[in-house]
Amino acid sequence: MIYQIPEEYYFRIHHPRPRFKNDVENVLIYVAQSISELEPMPEADFAQRLNDAIYRYPGNANKTPKTINNWRTEISSLFGFVRHVDGNIAEAGRRARELAEDGDLVAFFKSYLYSFQYPGAHIKPHAILEQIEHGVRFKPAQYILRLLTYIREAEGANIGLTKGEICHCVFNDLRVTRDGEDVSLVWERVKANRERRLSYDLTGDVIRYAGDIVDYMETANLLKTWDGRTYYLNEAESETILKFIESKEWFSGYDRMIAHRKGSLDSINGLYSDWFSYVNRDMDTTDFKTDILAYIAADEREYETLKNTGKEISQRLAAEEGFSTKDIGDMGENLVHGHECMRMKLGGRDDLIHLIKRIPTQFAVGYDISSVELDEKKRYIEVKTTISSKPLHFNTVHLTKNEWKTAETTRAAYYVYRLMISKGSKKLFLLQDPVGLYKQDKLQMTPNDGADITFDPKTVGRFEDLLVWEH
């Protein structure tokens, strides 16, 4: 028997569904980098430049203009990567710039879900109006976390919810999305359905939108699942989960219309820029940046080892060079610095370790770390770190104009170190002399305020184990 929401409470909410859902993390990293390189410009010009970048994403060269336009609108509306200011001017949003700079997809999805609500300008104006007329006022990630936290406390165990339960007992029920029903009542309803062995309509179009949100919550490391069907609290993120639960953040632009269950398309359109300013607001007081060491450590012992390594490297560099620990605080670069130090030690060249230096960004030399070979020749390293819940493709890397120029000058001495961190995995991929490889037609280079380089890791570059610095 299939569970049915009482007709008077049934209302399906939705949002744009990206056509690249199964590749969302790779696409967002690439597009965030592309958008962040664009200067503010008229919206039509910005859209064309972004379309050009999307065409360059691997596999998109032969896609139709309509498909490329859909990608662009889905990315800019759903994920808030573009801000619209001063009438018809578009610019890169703060969230896109942060993702391009940090490569931290886990933190990005936390920030995204922290702001995501219904109604919001991620859907078309007529759909916003429909939600307003139904009185919808709902933050899905916050409510789901409150519900799962209550279940854990009430039952004394970390009990999960299925996508079907979240869809039909939360997302499509106005008692929740309109009335803000207490989570204890929702849990009682779910338990009653379980006792009666009721099933749920799992048809794709029905369950898809709730499924998107819980999948994004897993990507954000807030939830965990072993079968892709049942989702549990990730208790390792208790501090962040508490921030979500206690948050008072809300875009109030639609509230007056919601209160009256009445609005106009003109009023809704007038809030368009305000919405994208809201999702791109300064969130420095809500720091979701991933603790890389905790993310990659297999256990507490390894975490302490990694933490002490990073601390030691930072302190030593600060003492030797006069840099502040803030200047040298990027943990991805610290991990690579430790890797290089350990490479020298294992090679029997402890005497060269002092030559391995982290270069502060403000020096703008075109690389992050100055290192050496065992024969004392120089090695210049540009570090590209990404953090994601799933392993990423890594066949596209962006180098700035300065980085490409330095690579052109130093040639075989220039390396791109691609550090890819995901749950239970840390991979280090080395690409040597990208300019030389381009001139030998072994990789593609597309000028893009610098260079987008695309390569096949099976034919160029190599993997290395990430070494941890030890005395």
Secondary structure as a PSIPRED ss2 file (coil, helix, strand):
# PSIPRED VFORMAT (PSIPRED V4.0)

   1 M C   1.000  0.000  0.000
   2 I E   0.000  0.000  1.000
   3 Y C   1.000  0.000  0.000
   4 Q C   1.000  0.000  0.000
   5 I C   1.000  0.000  0.000
   6 P C   1.000  0.000  0.000
   7 E H   0.000  1.000  0.000
   8 E H   0.000  1.000  0.000
   9 Y H   0.000  1.000  0.000
  10 Y E   0.000  0.000  1.000
  11 F C   1.000  0.000  0.000
  12 R C   1.000  0.000  0.000
  13 I C   1.000  0.000  0.000
  14 H C   1.000  0.000  0.000
  15 H C   1.000  0.000  0.000
  16 P C   1.000  0.000  0.000
  17 R C   1.000  0.000  0.000
  18 P C   1.000  0.000  0.000
  19 R C   1.000  0.000  0.000
  20 F C   1.000  0.000  0.000
  21 K H   0.000  1.000  0.000
  22 N H   0.000  1.000  0.000
  23 D H   0.000  1.000  0.000
  24 V H   0.000  1.000  0.000
  25 E H   0.000  1.000  0.000
  26 N H   0.000  1.000  0.000
  27 V H   0.000  1.000  0.000
  28 L H   0.000  1.000  0.000
  29 I H   0.000  1.000  0.000
  30 Y H   0.000  1.000  0.000
  31 V H   0.000  1.000  0.000
  32 A H   0.000  1.000  0.000
  33 Q H   0.000  1.000  0.000
  34 S H   0.000  1.000  0.000
  35 I H   0.000  1.000  0.000
  36 S H   0.000  1.000  0.000
  37 E C   1.000  0.000  0.000
  38 L C   1.000  0.000  0.000
  39 E C   1.000  0.000  0.000
  40 P C   1.000  0.000  0.000
  41 M E   0.000  0.000  1.000
  42 P E   0.000  0.000  1.000
  43 E H   0.000  1.000  0.000
  44 A H   0.000  1.000  0.000
  45 D H   0.000  1.000  0.000
  46 F H   0.000  1.000  0.000
  47 A H   0.000  1.000  0.000
  48 Q H   0.000  1.000  0.000
  49 R H   0.000  1.000  0.000
  50 L H   0.000  1.000  0.000
  51 N H   0.000  1.000  0.000
  52 D H   0.000  1.000  0.000
  53 A H   0.000  1.000  0.000
  54 I H   0.000  1.000  0.000
  55 Y H   0.000  1.000  0.000
  56 R C   1.000  0.000  0.000
  57 Y C   1.000  0.000  0.000
  58 P C   1.000  0.000  0.000
  59 G C   1.000  0.000  0.000
  60 N C   1.000  0.000  0.000
  61 A C   1.000  0.000  0.000
  62 N C   1.000  0.000  0.000
  63 K C   1.000  0.000  0.000
  64 T C   1.000  0.000  0.000
  65 P H   0.000  1.000  0.000
  66 K H   0.000  1.000  0.000
  67 T H   0.000  1.000  0.000
  68 I H   0.000  1.000  0.000
  69 N H   0.000  1.000  0.000
  70 N H   0.000  1.000  0.000
  71 W H   0.000  1.000  0.000
  72 R H   0.000  1.000  0.000
  73 T H   0.000  1.000  0.000
  74 E H   0.000  1.000  0.000
  75 I H   0.000  1.000  0.000
  76 S H   0.000  1.000  0.000
  77 S H   0.000  1.000  0.000
  78 L H   0.000  1.000  0.000
  79 F C   1.000  0.000  0.000
  80 G C   1.000  0.000  0.000
  81 F C   1.000  0.000  0.000
  82 V E   0.000  0.000  1.000
  83 R E   0.000  0.000  1.000
  84 H E   0.000  0.000  1.000
  85 V E   0.000  0.000  1.000
  86 D C   1.000  0.000  0.000
  87 G C   1.000  0.000  0.000
  88 N C   1.000  0.000  0.000
  89 I E   0.000  0.000  1.000
  90 A E   0.000  0.000  1.000
  91 E E   0.000  0.000  1.000
  92 A E   0.000  0.000  1.000
  93 G C   1.000  0.000  0.000
  94 R H   0.000  1.000  0.000
  95 R H   0.000  1.000  0.000
  96 A H   0.000  1.000  0.000
  97 R H   0.000  1.000  0.000
  98 E H   0.000  1.000  0.000
  99 L H   0.000  1.000  0.000
 100 A H   0.000  1.000  0.000
 101 E H   0.000  1.000  0.000
 102 D H   0.000  1.000  0.000
 103 G C   1.000  0.000  0.000
 104 D E   0.000  0.000  1.000
 105 L H   0.000  1.000  0.000
 106 V H   0.000  1.000  0.000
 107 A H   0.000  1.000  0.000
 108 F H   0.000  1.000  0.000
 109 F H   0.000  1.000  0.000
 110 K H   0.000  1.000  0.000
 111 S H   0.000  1.000  0.000
 112 Y H   0.000  1.000  0.000
 113 L H   0.000  1.000  0.000
 114 Y H   0.000  1.000  0.000
 115 S H   0.000  1.000  0.000
 116 F C   1.000  0.000  0.000
 117 Q C   1.000  0.000  0.000
 118 Y E   0.000  0.000  1.000
 119 P C   1.000  0.000  0.000
 120 G C   1.000  0.000  0.000
 121 A C   1.000  0.000  0.000
 122 H C   1.000  0.000  0.000
 123 I C   1.000  0.000  0.000
 124 K C   1.000  0.000  0.000
 125 P H   0.000  1.000  0.000
 126 H H   0.000  1.000  0.000
 127 A H   0.000  1.000  0.000
 128 I H   0.000  1.000  0.000
 129 L H   0.000  1.000  0.000
 130 E H   0.000  1.000  0.000
 131 Q H   0.000  1.000  0.000
 132 I H   0.000  1.000  0.000
 133 E H   0.000  1.000  0.000
 134 H C   1.000  0.000  0.000
 135 G C   1.000  0.000  0.000
 136 V C   1.000  0.000  0.000
 137 R C   1.000  0.000  0.000
 138 F E   0.000  0.000  1.000
 139 K C   1.000  0.000  0.000
 140 P H   0.000  1.000  0.000
 141 A H   0.000  1.000  0.000
 142 Q H   0.000  1.000  0.000
 143 Y H   0.000  1.000  0.000
 144 I H   0.000  1.000  0.000
 145 L H   0.000  1.000  0.000
 146 R H   0.000  1.000  0.000
 147 L H   0.000  1.000  0.000
 148 L H   0.000  1.000  0.000
 149 T H   0.000  1.000  0.000
 150 Y H   0.000  1.000  0.000
 151 I H   0.000  1.000  0.000
 152 R H   0.000  1.000  0.000
 153 E H   0.000  1.000  0.000
 154 A H   0.000  1.000  0.000
 155 E H   0.000  1.000  0.000
 156 G C   1.000  0.000  0.000
 157 A C   1.000  0.000  0.000
 158 N C   1.000  0.000  0.000
 159 I C   1.000  0.000  0.000
 160 G C   1.000  0.000  0.000
 161 L E   0.000  0.000  1.000
 162 T E   0.000  0.000  1.000
 163 K H   0.000  1.000  0.000
 164 G H   0.000  1.000  0.000
 165 E H   0.000  1.000  0.000
 166 I H   0.000  1.000  0.000
 167 C H   0.000  1.000  0.000
 168 H H   0.000  1.000  0.000
 169 C H   0.000  1.000  0.000
 170 V H   0.000  1.000  0.000
 171 F H   0.000  1.000  0.000
 172 N C   1.000  0.000  0.000
 173 D E   0.000  0.000  1.000
 174 L H   0.000  1.000  0.000
 175 R H   0.000  1.000  0.000
 176 V H   0.000  1.000  0.000
 177 T H   0.000  1.000  0.000
 178 R C   1.000  0.000  0.000
 179 D C   1.000  0.000  0.000
 180 G C   1.000  0.000  0.000
 181 E C   1.000  0.000  0.000
 182 D C   1.000  0.000  0.000
 183 V H   0.000  1.000  0.000
 184 S H   0.000  1.000  0.000
 185 L H   0.000  1.000  0.000
 186 V H   0.000  1.000  0.000
 187 W H   0.000  1.000  0.000
 188 E H   0.000  1.000  0.000
 189 R H   0.000  1.000  0.000
 190 V H   0.000  1.000  0.000
 191 K H   0.000  1.000  0.000
 192 A H   0.000  1.000  0.000
 193 N H   0.000  1.000  0.000
 194 R H   0.000  1.000  0.000
 195 E H   0.000  1.000  0.000
 196 R C   1.000  0.000  0.000
 197 R C   1.000  0.000  0.000
 198 L C   1.000  0.000  0.000
 199 S E   0.000  0.000  1.000
 200 Y C   1.000  0.000  0.000
 201 D C   1.000  0.000  0.000
 202 L C   1.000  0.000  0.000
 203 T C   1.000  0.000  0.000
 204 G H   0.000  1.000  0.000
 205 D H   0.000  1.000  0.000
 206 V H   0.000  1.000  0.000
 207 I H   0.000  1.000  0.000
 208 R H   0.000  1.000  0.000
 209 Y H   0.000  1.000  0.000
 210 A H   0.000  1.000  0.000
 211 G H   0.000  1.000  0.000
 212 D H   0.000  1.000  0.000
 213 I H   0.000  1.000  0.000
 214 V H   0.000  1.000  0.000
 215 D H   0.000  1.000  0.000
 216 Y H   0.000  1.000  0.000
 217 M H   0.000  1.000  0.000
 218 E H   0.000  1.000  0.000
 219 T H   0.000  1.000  0.000
 220 A C   1.000  0.000  0.000
 221 N C   1.000  0.000  0.000
 222 L C   1.000  0.000  0.000
 223 L E   0.000  0.000  1.000
 224 K E   0.000  0.000  1.000
 225 T C   1.000  0.000  0.000
 226 W C   1.000  0.000  0.000
 227 D C   1.000  0.000  0.000
 228 G C   1.000  0.000  0.000
 229 R C   1.000  0.000  0.000
 230 T E   0.000  0.000  1.000
 231 Y E   0.000  0.000  1.000
 232 Y E   0.000  0.000  1.000
 233 L E   0.000  0.000  1.000
 234 N C   1.000  0.000  0.000
 235 E H   0.000  1.000  0.000
 236 A H   0.000  1.000  0.000
 237 E H   0.000  1.000  0.000
 238 S H   0.000  1.000  0.000
 239 E H   0.000  1.000  0.000
 240 T H   0.000  1.000  0.000
 241 I H   0.000  1.000  0.000
 242 L H   0.000  1.000  0.000
 243 K H   0.000  1.000  0.000
 244 F H   0.000  1.000  0.000
 245 I H   0.000  1.000  0.000
 246 E H   0.000  1.000  0.000
 247 S C   1.000  0.000  0.000
 248 K C   1.000  0.000  0.000
 249 E C   1.000  0.000  0.000
 250 W C   1.000  0.000  0.000
 251 F C   1.000  0.000  0.000
 252 S C   1.000  0.000  0.000
 253 G C   1.000  0.000  0.000
 254 Y C   1.000  0.000  0.000
 255 D H   0.000  1.000  0.000
 256 R H   0.000  1.000  0.000
 257 M H   0.000  1.000  0.000
 258 I H   0.000  1.000  0.000
 259 A H   0.000  1.000  0.000
 260 H H   0.000  1.000  0.000
 261 R C   1.000  0.000  0.000
 262 K C   1.000  0.000  0.000
 263 G C   1.000  0.000  0.000
 264 S C   1.000  0.000  0.000
 265 L H   0.000  1.000  0.000
 266 D H   0.000  1.000  0.000
 267 S H   0.000  1.000  0.000
 268 I H   0.000  1.000  0.000
 269 N H   0.000  1.000  0.000
 270 G C   1.000  0.000  0.000
 271 L C   1.000  0.000  0.000
 272 Y H   0.000  1.000  0.000
 273 S H   0.000  1.000  0.000
 274 D H   0.000  1.000  0.000
 275 W H   0.000  1.000  0.000
 276 F H   0.000  1.000  0.000
 277 S H   0.000  1.000  0.000
 278 Y H   0.000  1.000  0.000
 279 V H   0.000  1.000  0.000
 280 N C   1.000  0.000  0.000
 281 R C   1.000  0.000  0.000
 282 D C   1.000  0.000  0.000
 283 M C   1.000  0.000  0.000
 284 D C   1.000  0.000  0.000
 285 T C   1.000  0.000  0.000
 286 T C   1.000  0.000  0.000
 287 D C   1.000  0.000  0.000
 288 F C   1.000  0.000  0.000
 289 K C   1.000  0.000  0.000
 290 T C   1.000  0.000  0.000
 291 D C   1.000  0.000  0.000
 292 I H   0.000  1.000  0.000
 293 L H   0.000  1.000  0.000
 294 A H   0.000  1.000  0.000
 295 Y H   0.000  1.000  0.000
 296 I H   0.000  1.000  0.000
 297 A C   1.000  0.000  0.000
 298 A C   1.000  0.000  0.000
 299 D C   1.000  0.000  0.000
 300 E H   0.000  1.000  0.000
 301 R H   0.000  1.000  0.000
 302 E H   0.000  1.000  0.000
 303 Y H   0.000  1.000  0.000
 304 E H   0.000  1.000  0.000
 305 T H   0.000  1.000  0.000
 306 L H   0.000  1.000  0.000
 307 K H   0.000  1.000  0.000
 308 N H   0.000  1.000  0.000
 309 T H   0.000  1.000  0.000
 310 G H   0.000  1.000  0.000
 311 K H   0.000  1.000  0.000
 312 E H   0.000  1.000  0.000
 313 I H   0.000  1.000  0.000
 314 S H   0.000  1.000  0.000
 315 Q H   0.000  1.000  0.000
 316 R H   0.000  1.000  0.000
 317 L H   0.000  1.000  0.000
 318 A H   0.000  1.000  0.000
 319 A H   0.000  1.000  0.000
 320 E H   0.000  1.000  0.000
 321 E H   0.000  1.000  0.000
 322 G C   1.000  0.000  0.000
 323 F C   1.000  0.000  0.000
 324 S C   1.000  0.000  0.000
 325 T C   1.000  0.000  0.000
 326 K C   1.000  0.000  0.000
 327 D C   1.000  0.000  0.000
 328 I C   1.000  0.000  0.000
 329 G C   1.000  0.000  0.000
 330 D C   1.000  0.000  0.000
 331 M H   0.000  1.000  0.000
 332 G H   0.000  1.000  0.000
 333 E H   0.000  1.000  0.000
 334 N H   0.000  1.000  0.000
 335 L H   0.000  1.000  0.000
 336 V H   0.000  1.000  0.000
 337 H H   0.000  1.000  0.000
 338 G H   0.000  1.000  0.000
 339 H H   0.000  1.000  0.000
 340 E H   0.000  1.000  0.000
 341 C H   0.000  1.000  0.000
 342 M H   0.000  1.000  0.000
 343 R H   0.000  1.000  0.000
 344 M H   0.000  1.000  0.000
 345 K H   0.000  1.000  0.000
 346 L H   0.000  1.000  0.000
 347 G C   1.000  0.000  0.000
 348 G C   1.000  0.000  0.000
 349 R C   1.000  0.000  0.000
 350 D H   0.000  1.000  0.000
 351 D H   0.000  1.000  0.000
 352 L H   0.000  1.000  0.000
 353 I H   0.000  1.000  0.000
 354 H H   0.000  1.000  0.000
 355 L H   0.000  1.000  0.000
 356 I C   1.000  0.000  0.000
 357 K E   0.000  0.000  1.000
 358 R E   0.000  0.000  1.000
 359 I C   1.000  0.000  0.000
 360 P C   1.000  0.000  0.000
 361 T H   0.000  1.000  0.000
 362 Q H   0.000  1.000  0.000
 363 F H   0.000  1.000  0.000
 364 A C   1.000  0.000  0.000
 365 V C   1.000  0.000  0.000
 366 G C   1.000  0.000  0.000
 367 Y C   1.000  0.000  0.000
 368 D C   1.000  0.000  0.000
 369 I E   0.000  0.000  1.000
 370 S E   0.000  0.000  1.000
 371 S E   0.000  0.000  1.000
 372 V E   0.000  0.000  1.000
 373 E C   1.000  0.000  0.000
 374 L C   1.000  0.000  0.000
 375 D C   1.000  0.000  0.000
 376 E C   1.000  0.000  0.000
 377 K C   1.000  0.000  0.000
 378 K E   0.000  0.000  1.000
 379 R E   0.000  0.000  1.000
 380 Y E   0.000  0.000  1.000
 381 I E   0.000  0.000  1.000
 382 E E   0.000  0.000  1.000
 383 V E   0.000  0.000  1.000
 384 K E   0.000  0.000  1.000
 385 T E   0.000  0.000  1.000
 386 T E   0.000  0.000  1.000
 387 I E   0.000  0.000  1.000
 388 S C   1.000  0.000  0.000
 389 S C   1.000  0.000  0.000
 390 K C   1.000  0.000  0.000
 391 P C   1.000  0.000  0.000
 392 L C   1.000  0.000  0.000
 393 H C   1.000  0.000  0.000
 394 F C   1.000  0.000  0.000
 395 N C   1.000  0.000  0.000
 396 T E   0.000  0.000  1.000
 397 V E   0.000  0.000  1.000
 398 H E   0.000  0.000  1.000
 399 L E   0.000  0.000  1.000
 400 T E   0.000  0.000  1.000
 401 K H   0.000  1.000  0.000
 402 N H   0.000  1.000  0.000
 403 E H   0.000  1.000  0.000
 404 W H   0.000  1.000  0.000
 405 K H   0.000  1.000  0.000
 406 T H   0.000  1.000  0.000
 407 A H   0.000  1.000  0.000
 408 E H   0.000  1.000  0.000
 409 T H   0.000  1.000  0.000
 410 T H   0.000  1.000  0.000
 411 R H   0.000  1.000  0.000
 412 A H   0.000  1.000  0.000
 413 A H   0.000  1.000  0.000
 414 Y E   0.000  0.000  1.000
 415 Y E   0.000  0.000  1.000
 416 V E   0.000  0.000  1.000
 417 Y E   0.000  0.000  1.000
 418 R E   0.000  0.000  1.000
 419 L E   0.000  0.000  1.000
 420 M E   0.000  0.000  1.000
 421 I E   0.000  0.000  1.000
 422 S E   0.000  0.000  1.000
 423 K C   1.000  0.000  0.000
 424 G C   1.000  0.000  0.000
 425 S E   0.000  0.000  1.000
 426 K E   0.000  0.000  1.000
 427 K E   0.000  0.000  1.000
 428 L E   0.000  0.000  1.000
 429 F E   0.000  0.000  1.000
 430 L E   0.000  0.000  1.000
 431 L E   0.000  0.000  1.000
 432 Q E   0.000  0.000  1.000
 433 D C   1.000  0.000  0.000
 434 P H   0.000  1.000  0.000
 435 V H   0.000  1.000  0.000
 436 G H   0.000  1.000  0.000
 437 L H   0.000  1.000  0.000
 438 Y H   0.000  1.000  0.000
 439 K H   0.000  1.000  0.000
 440 Q C   1.000  0.000  0.000
 441 D C   1.000  0.000  0.000
 442 K C   1.000  0.000  0.000
 443 L C   1.000  0.000  0.000
 444 Q E   0.000  0.000  1.000
 445 M E   0.000  0.000  1.000
 446 T E   0.000  0.000  1.000
 447 P E   0.000  0.000  1.000
 448 N C   1.000  0.000  0.000
 449 D C   1.000  0.000  0.000
 450 G E   0.000  0.000  1.000
 451 A E   0.000  0.000  1.000
 452 D E   0.000  0.000  1.000
 453 I E   0.000  0.000  1.000
 454 T E   0.000  0.000  1.000
 455 F C   1.000  0.000  0.000
 456 D C   1.000  0.000  0.000
 457 P C   1.000  0.000  0.000
 458 K C   1.000  0.000  0.000
 459 T C   1.000  0.000  0.000
 460 V C   1.000  0.000  0.000
 461 G C   1.000  0.000  0.000
 462 R E   0.000  0.000  1.000
 463 F E   0.000  0.000  1.000
 464 E E   0.000  0.000  1.000
 465 D C   1.000  0.000  0.000
 466 L C   1.000  0.000  0.000
 467 L C   1.000  0.000  0.000
 468 V C   1.000  0.000  0.000
 469 W C   1.000  0.000  0.000
 470 E C   1.000  0.000  0.000
 471 H C   1.000  0.000  0.000
